[in-house]
């Protein structure tokens, strides 16, 4: 019932929902459109299709480049991991120029193939945070889709009105929410409309539209507070998602498993990998 606006960082209430005219800040999303060119996209997909795609859950197929992990037992080893694929070297280098990805060092890459004929989807979930770190980065190839965000928390979200009397623009500013700012009765009606509104988090869903060849990073609240999903209705054509993950603090400098983390990063960033 809300749509994320990359230009403002706001989740805006959809026109035909009960939240039309309302918005709230939705932190933790970075979206770069046209991250790669059409030629680069064609080359990457052609290279991927030379390798086998293995059946995955919910009508998807996958190619994994990463360590062998047992998340339930919290155990990990390099296994047959030989690194990220060679074509990702350029993508990872390009990420460095993005404001939130300057220090991003991927240790795992997962390619997922979605097709409408297979009913491909993924239910709302959090990615693991024992092994994987703050930022989840995905490159969206071949067709557009929607990343659907939902929240199970018992918290409430404070919504702000998106209409400013002065210019009719989106403007969820504190000044608009001060009901005491009324000077006369003719403004009173406006001030009532402009008061903030609290709604349970569970009633809110946010659509993040991912254009073809866009790169999206989730971090902070969007990573740890909001679950993400891709629904069947948002897979119209073949779609390939290339997801990169970094190590958690436990496997980074100063962490309990720092040495293992170093070893895995060295393997990953050799860019000599084949799917495991």
N, C-alpha and C positions, 0 to 999 in steps of 0.2 A: 504493500500500500504506500510505499515511498520509493523514490528514485534518487540515486546518488548523482550529484552534479559535480564533475571534476573541477570546474572553474571556480566554484565557491567552497567546495568541501562540505556542502550541506546535503542532507537527505531531505528531499522536498515531497510533501504529500501529493499523491497522484490525483489528477483532476476529478475522477469519478469516485474517489474514496471519501470516507468520512473525514480524512485528514487534509483534504484540499485546502490550500491557503496556509498550511502550517509547515514548519521545517525544524530541523535540529542539526547541530554540527555532528558529522560522522567522521571521527578521526581515524587515522591508520590505513588510509588507502592512497596509493600512488598509481596513477594511470598515465601511460605514455602511448599515444596513438601513432600509427605508422612507424613502429619501432624498427622494423626491417622493411626492405623493398619487396615488390612482387617477385623480382628475379631471385632474391635471397630466399624467399619463402618457397619458391618452386624447387630450388636446389636442395634446401634442407629436407623437404618432404620426399624428394626423390632418393636422397641418401638414406632416410629412415626406412623407406619401403624396400630397400635392398636387404634389410634385416627382417627376421621373423617378428610378427606381432603375436604375443601370447594372449590367450583368453584371460580376461580379468572379470571383476564383479560387475553386476548391473549393466550387462550388454556392452562393456567397453573392452578394448584390447590394449596391451601395454608393452613397453620396452623399458626395462630398468637398468640404470647405471648407478650402482651404489653398493655400500657394504651389506653384508648378510646380517639381518637384525631379527631378534625375537623381542617384540615390544612388551609382551606380557611378562617375560622373565627379566627384561631389561638387560639383555646380553647382545653383544655385537662383535663381529670380527670382519676382517677384510674379505675373507672368502675368495671368490673368483673375480672380485672387483678389479678392473684394470684401468679405471679412470672414466672421465666424461668423454663423449665422442669428439672427434677432431672438429666437426662443424660448429661445436658450441664455443670454441675458443674465441671467435669473433663476437659472438653474442655476449659472453661474459665480459669481454674487454669493453664493449659498448655500454654495459650496465654502469661502469665506473663513472660515467658522465652524469648519471641520474642522481638527483639530490639525496635521495634516501638510500642509495646503493653503493656509495663510494667505497665502503669497506666490506662489501658483500663478497664472501668466498664460498661458492657452492661446493658441497661435498657429495651431493646426490642429484641425479637428474632422472625424472620419470616422464616418459612420453605416453600420453593416453589418446587413444583413437576412439572417437564418438561417431556413431552413425544412427540416423533416425530409424532405419530398418531394424536395427538390433535393440531399439528402445533404450539406447545408452543414456545413463544418468548417474548422479551420485547424490546420496541422501545428505541432509544437514549433518555436519561433523566438525570436530576440531582436529587439526593435524597434531600428532604427538609432540609433546614439548619436553620429554626426557632427553631425546637425542637431537631433535631439530630445534634450531634457534628462533629468534624473533621474527625474521623476515621470510615470508613465503613468496616466491616470485614465479609468475606464469606468463608464458608467451602463447597467445591465442592465434592459431593458424587455420586457414582455409575457409572459415565462416564465422560470422558474428555469433555471440551467445549472451546469456545473462547469468551473472553470478548472484545467487539469491542468499541474502544474509538474514539470519534469524537469531533470536536471543531467548534463552531459557531462564534468565535471571529473574529474581523476585523484585528487582529494582524498578523504578519508574523513570521515564524519559521526559524531560521538560521540552515541550514544543514551543516554538515562537512563531508569531504571525509573519507571513512573508510579504505582506502588502504595506507599503509606506504611503501615507496620504500625499506626501510631497511629490514623489516621482513615479509612483506605481511600480517601483522596482523591488526586488528581493532585498530585504533589509532587516534581518532578525537582530536588531540592536537593543541594548538595554534601555535606551531612551524610549523605545516603543512599548516597553512593558511596564512603565511606571504609571499605574492607575491614578496616583496622586497628582500627576502632572496636569490634570484637567483644570482649565481656567473657567470654563462655563458649561452650562448644561448641554449646549449643542455639541460639545466635544465629548460629553460623557459616554454617549453610545459608542464612539470610536474607541475610547479607552477600555471599555468592557471587552470589545472584540480583540483588542491588542494585549490583553492580559495573557501571561504564559499559561500553558495548559499541561497538566501532568497526565501521562498515560502509562499503563503497565508495559514494561519492555516486551512481554510475551505477545502483545497485540500488534507489535511493529515488525514488518518485514521490509527489507531494503533491497532494491534491484540495482546492481552495478552492471551497466551495459558495457560489454567488451567487444569493441569493433574488431574486424579481421586484422591481423598483424599488430595488435596492441599488446603492450606489456603491462601487467598489473602486479603490484606488490601489496601484500597485507602485513600489517605490523601493529603493535600496540593493541588497542581495544578491538580492532577489526580481526586481529589474530587470536586473542585470548578470551574475549567476551562474546563475540559473535560467531556463530557457526556459519559455514558456507556450504552451498549446494549448487548443483546444476540439474534442473528439472528436464524431463523428456520433452516438454513442449518448447523448450528453448534450444533444441537441437534440430535444425531445419535441414542441414546438409552435413557432409562429412566435416568433422572438426578435430583438429589435433591440438592438444594442450601439452606444452613443454614446461614442466614444473621443476624449479631449482630450489634446493633447501640448503641452509647453512647449519653449522653445528651449534648446539646449546652451550651455555657457559661451562657446564660440567666437562665438556670435551675441548674447551678453548683454553687460552693462556691463563694459568693460575687455577684451572679446574682440576677435579679429581682424576679425570682421564685425559689430561692434556697430551701425554705422549701418544696415545692411540689416536687422538684427534689430529695431531701433526702428521702421523703416518698416513691417515686416510686423506687428508688434504693434499699431501704430496702425490698420492696416487691419482686423486680426482683431477688435479690441475696439470697432470701430464698430458691430458687430452688424447689418450691413446686407447680409449675404452671401446669395448664391444658390449652389447646387452648381456646382463648376467642371467 
